[in-house]
């Protein structure tokens, strides 16, 4: 009886990783636009009046709300709110693996085609400007990387008396990759660059 119940529980749909159900979840669309016979990737510059990350370069997207039926639904809703594009007019091509920055934060990336004629009605309260980078340029230009050291620093009330070696415990340091693409006057970095790099690697 116990084993049958256990098998039943394990046979149910599982989260992608431990903590997914409680993590901050967001979804983005990597928009492809065909212009003058050439494919481009579309980027936003976040409005300078935004409270968070003003002026940063990003893809359309944002937090997955409880009312969103799926991560894809969230990506399409956010694209509509930011770019004014009807979700029905976006041709979905596929998706990338979720990007888990930590057990507390995950991003679900999708790839879709947007018609260039639909890019004239973006939300000025959220988007400062739009620009496009030719896909061929991205395929032939390698980004550069900087490494940010990440060192654990337990708080003063950490229970050292419960672990072997106590305060002499050797914490494992790590480093975070920060990738940079330089295109004209634009610097694409951070989460956007990480997703872009993964997308371009898939293309190659």
C-alpha positions, -999 to 999 in steps of 0.1 A, spaced: 0 0 0 28 24 10 48 17 -22 18 21 -45 9 54 -29 45 65 -32 47 55 -69 14 74 -75 29 106 -59 61 103 -79 42 97 -111 25 131 -109 39 161 -128 70 174 -110 84 209 -109 115 215 -131 137 220 -100 132 221 -62 119 255 -53 103 262 -87 68 265 -71 79 292 -46 105 310 -68 100 344 -84 90 334 -119 92 355 -150 89 350 -187 103 368 -217 99 368 -255 129 369 -277 114 387 -307 126 381 -342 118 407 -368 123 405 -406 134 438 -421 147 445 -456 150 408 -462 172 402 -431 163 388 -397 169 408 -366 166 404 -328 145 431 -312 155 448 -279 139 473 -256 156 501 -237 137 504 -204 122 538 -197 145 561 -177 116 568 -153 112 531 -144 118 523 -107 138 492 -114 167 490 -139 160 522 -158 178 524 -191 187 487 -191 184 467 -223 159 439 -221 135 416 -239 98 422 -235 86 402 -205 81 402 -167 67 386 -137 43 356 -142 11 366 -125 -13 342 -107 -39 350 -135 -15 339 -163 -24 304 -176 12 296 -183 47 312 -187 40 316 -224 8 335 -216 27 358 -193 54 365 -220 27 373 -245 7 395 -220 39 414 -211 48 419 -248 13 433 -254 16 457 -224 51 469 -234 49 469 -272 11 471 -278 12 440 -300 -18 416 -302 -6 382 -289 -26 366 -317 -3 382 -342 29 368 -327 41 337 -344 56 314 -317 87 296 -329 97 277 -298 113 281 -264 146 277 -246 153 259 -214 143 279 -183 172 299 -169 175 293 -132 196 321 -118 191 307 -83 164 285 -66 146 317 -59 145 331 -95 137 315 -128 131 329 -163 112 311 -191 123 323 -225 102 320 -257 110 329 -293 85 345 -316 82 365 -348 68 400 -348 60 420 -379 80 452 -383 49 472 -390 36 466 -355 65 483 -337 51 519 -337 29 518 -307 51 508 -278 43 519 -242 65 550 -236 59 547 -198 78 514 -198 100 515 -230 124 544 -238 132 531 -273 134 500 -295 164 488 -315 172 458 -336 204 438 -341 209 418 -373 210 380 -366 239 376 -389 259 401 -368 251 382 -336 261 349 -352 296 363 -361 304 385 -332 315 369 -299 306 385 -266 332 391 -240 329 381 -203 337 394 -169 335 374 -137 320 386 -105 332 368 -73 305 354 -51 315 346 -16 291 332 11 289 354 42 268 337 69 251 361 94 263 365 130 236 342 143 246 313 120 246 281 141 283 272 137 281 249 167 259 225 147 285 219 119 319 202 117 348 227 119 324 254 132 336 289 122 365 274 103 342 257 79 355 261 43 327 277 24 328 272 -14 333 305 -32 320 308 -68 319 334 -95 291 348 -118 296 352 -155 285 386 -169 285 386 -207 286 417 -229 276 424 -264 287 458 -279 265 470 -308 270 506 -319 261 527 -288 243 499 -271 257 475 -245 237 444 -240 246 426 -207 232 409 -176 203 385 -179 194 397 -215 229 389 -227 229 354 -210 196 345 -227 208 360 -260 241 340 -259 222 308 -252 198 315 -281 227 323 -305 245 291 -295 213 271 -303 212 288 -337 248 278 -344 
